[in-house]
Amino acid sequence: MNTANIPDGSTNWNREIERAIGRALLYSTDGESLTAAELAAATGRDPSNLKKAADAMVEAGLLTPATPSPGGRNRGRRPRFAYALPAPARASLERSLAQTADPGRLEPGQQLVFAELAAPRIEEVLQVIGESQAASQAAWSAVCDGDRQEYVVAFGGDGSAELAVDLMAALSAAEVRVRRTSVSQIRPMAETIRQVRRAARAAERARLRRRTRQAGAA
């Protein structure tokens, strides 16, 4: 493969599916290569669409064909073809992820997975998240302190619900207390206050009408 054709990181990795595939390979715990089926499972994507994207990335020099890692997760006959990140593309991906990272940013549609960080399950929480292909697709994570200390993992974009459920299943299997919520709406606080005040006025009018009807009935 001619590595001179690999972009320098300033213009590549712009598509969401490219970054999803790249992250899955970058953080893979089963070796440096993944098959199309493994990439689909790791990213929550449709297998046929993902393979088309991965093949295009091979043509662009972002991925290289590879021999599948021995073993793997899937039963049955092992595929003969897998994908890997060549060193130049790995470096450009890491630069791109660093440039586009926006930790803590909430967006509508995001899926938030909350895993309780409590003894004796702290080690299990960290191990599951560290080994989870689903977690490799997360937008950001945080630790929240309150009545319970929880590790929060945020997923966004295509397949976010599937990825959140995959992570929850892995945490539940480790007997970790876990929950999920979806971000349905985000807006400036000034707009929220206006909406709350409108709702309060509407509720007061409804109460007055009800009292009037009750007084008339009496």
C-alpha positions in Angstrom: 0.0 0.0 0.0 1.3 3.5 -0.8 1.1 5.4 2.4 1.9 8.6 0.6 -1.8 8.6 -0.5 -3.0 8.8 3.1 -4.3 12.3 4.0 -2.4 14.2 6.7 -5.4 14.6 9.0 -6.5 18.1 8.0 -9.2 17.0 5.6 -10.0 13.4 6.4 -12.2 11.7 9.1 -14.9 14.3 8.5 -17.8 11.8 8.1 -19.4 10.4 11.2 -19.3 6.9 9.9 -15.5 7.2 9.2 -14.9 8.4 12.7 -17.1 5.5 14.1 -15.1 2.9 12.1 -11.8 4.5 13.0 -12.7 4.6 16.8 -13.7 0.9 16.7 -10.4 -0.1 15.2 -8.4 2.4 17.4 -9.8 1.0 20.6 -10.2 -2.6 19.6 -9.2 -5.1 22.3 -9.2 -8.1 20.0 -6.3 -7.1 17.8 -5.5 -4.5 15.2 -8.1 -5.8 12.6 -11.9 -6.2 12.6 -14.2 -7.8 10.1 -17.1 -5.9 8.6 -19.5 -7.8 10.9 -17.4 -6.9 13.9 -17.3 -3.3 12.9 -21.1 -3.2 12.4 -21.6 -4.7 15.9 -19.1 -2.3 17.4 -20.6 0.8 15.8 -24.3 -0.1 15.8 -24.5 0.4 12.0 -26.2 -1.5 9.2 -23.6 -4.2 8.1 -24.1 -3.5 4.3 -23.8 0.2 4.6 -20.8 -0.1 6.9 -19.0 -2.4 4.5 -19.5 0.1 1.6 -18.1 2.8 3.8 -15.1 0.7 4.9 -14.3 -0.3 1.4 -14.4 3.3 0.3 -12.0 4.1 3.2 -9.6 1.4 1.9 -9.7 3.2 -1.5 -9.0 6.5 0.2 -6.1 5.1 2.2 -7.7 5.4 5.6 -7.9 1.6 6.1 -5.9 -1.3 4.8 -7.0 -4.9 4.1 -5.9 -7.3 6.8 -6.1 -10.9 7.9 -8.9 -11.3 10.5 -7.6 -11.7 14.1 -7.8 -15.4 15.2 -10.8 -16.4 17.3 -13.1 -13.3 17.1 -16.6 -13.0 18.6 -18.6 -14.6 15.8 -19.3 -18.3 15.6 -19.1 -20.2 12.3 -16.7 -19.8 9.4 -14.2 -17.0 9.9 -14.3 -14.3 7.2 -11.2 -14.1 5.0 -11.1 -10.3 5.0 -10.8 -7.6 7.7 -9.9 -4.0 8.1 -7.0 -2.4 9.9 -5.7 1.1 10.6 -2.3 1.8 9.0 0.1 3.9 11.1 -0.3 7.2 9.2 -4.1 6.9 9.3 -4.0 6.1 13.0 -2.0 9.2 13.7 -4.4 11.4 11.6 -7.4 9.9 13.3 -6.0 10.6 16.8 -5.4 14.2 15.7 -8.9 14.5 14.3 -10.6 13.1 17.4 -8.6 15.4 19.6 -9.6 18.4 17.5 -13.3 17.5 17.4 -13.6 16.5 21.0 -16.2 18.5 23.0 -16.5 16.8 26.4 -19.7 17.4 28.3 -21.7 18.9 25.5 -25.3 17.8 25.6 -27.3 17.4 22.4 -30.9 16.3 21.7 -31.1 12.6 21.0 -28.1 11.7 23.0 -28.3 8.5 25.1 -26.8 8.8 28.6 -25.8 5.6 30.4 -25.3 5.9 34.2 -23.3 3.2 35.9 -23.0 3.2 39.7 -19.5 3.5 41.0 -19.8 1.7 44.3 -17.8 -1.0 46.1 -17.3 -3.8 45.4 -18.2 -3.2 41.7 -15.9 -0.3 40.8 -13.4 -2.6 39.2 -16.0 -4.3 37.2 -17.4 -0.9 35.9 -14.0 0.2 34.7 -13.1 -3.1 33.2 -16.4 -3.4 31.3 -16.1 0.1 29.9 -12.5 -0.3 29.0 -13.2 -3.5 27.1 -16.5 -2.5 25.5 -16.5 -1.8 21.8 -19.8 0.1 22.3 -17.9 2.5 24.8 -15.4 3.2 22.1 -18.2 5.0 20.2 -19.1 7.3 23.1 -19.0 11.1 22.6 -17.7 11.7 26.2 -17.9 10.5 29.8 -18.1 12.0 33.2 -18.2 11.2 36.9 -21.2 12.6 38.8 -21.3 12.8 42.6 -24.5 12.9 44.5 -26.6 10.4 46.5 -24.7 7.8 44.4 -21.4 8.3 42.5 -22.0 7.4 38.9 -20.0 7.0 35.7 -21.8 8.6 32.8 -21.2 7.6 29.2 -22.8 9.7 26.5 -23.7 8.3 23.0 -24.8 10.4 20.0 -25.5 10.1 16.4 -26.6 7.0 14.4 -26.9 3.8 16.4 -26.6 5.6 19.8 -29.6 3.8 21.3 -28.2 0.4 20.2 -24.8 1.2 21.6 -26.2 2.4 24.9 -28.2 -0.8 25.3 -25.1 -2.9 24.4 -23.1 -1.1 27.1 -25.9 -1.5 29.6 -26.1 -5.2 28.9 -22.4 -5.7 29.5 -22.6 -3.7 32.8 -25.7 -5.6 33.9 -23.9 -8.9 33.2 -21.2 -7.7 35.6 -23.9 -7.0 38.2 -23.4 -3.3 38.0 -26.4 -1.0 38.8 -27.1 0.8 35.5 -29.7 3.1 34.0 -30.2 5.0 30.8 -31.9 8.3 29.8 -32.3 10.2 26.6 -31.8 13.9 26.0 -35.0 15.1 24.5 -34.7 18.9 24.6 -32.0 21.5 25.1 -32.6 25.3 25.0 -31.3 28.5 26.6 -32.4 29.2 30.2 -34.1 32.4 29.2 -36.3 30.5 26.9 -37.0 27.9 29.6 -38.1 30.6 32.0 -40.4 32.2 29.5 -42.0 28.8 28.8 -42.3 28.0 32.5 -44.0 31.4 33.1 -46.4 30.8 30.2 -47.3 27.3 31.6 -47.8 28.8 35.1 -50.2 31.4 33.7 -52.1 28.8 31.8 -52.3 26.6 34.9 -53.6 29.5 36.9 -56.3 30.3 34.3 -57.3 26.6 34.4 -57.6 26.6 38.2 -59.8 29.8 38.1 -62.1 28.2 35.5 -62.4 25.1 37.6 -63.2 27.0 40.7 -65.8 29.1 38.8 -67.5 25.9 37.6 -67.4 24.4 41.1 -68.9 27.6 42.6 -71.7 27.7 40.0 -72.5 24.0 40.6 -72.8 24.7 44.3 
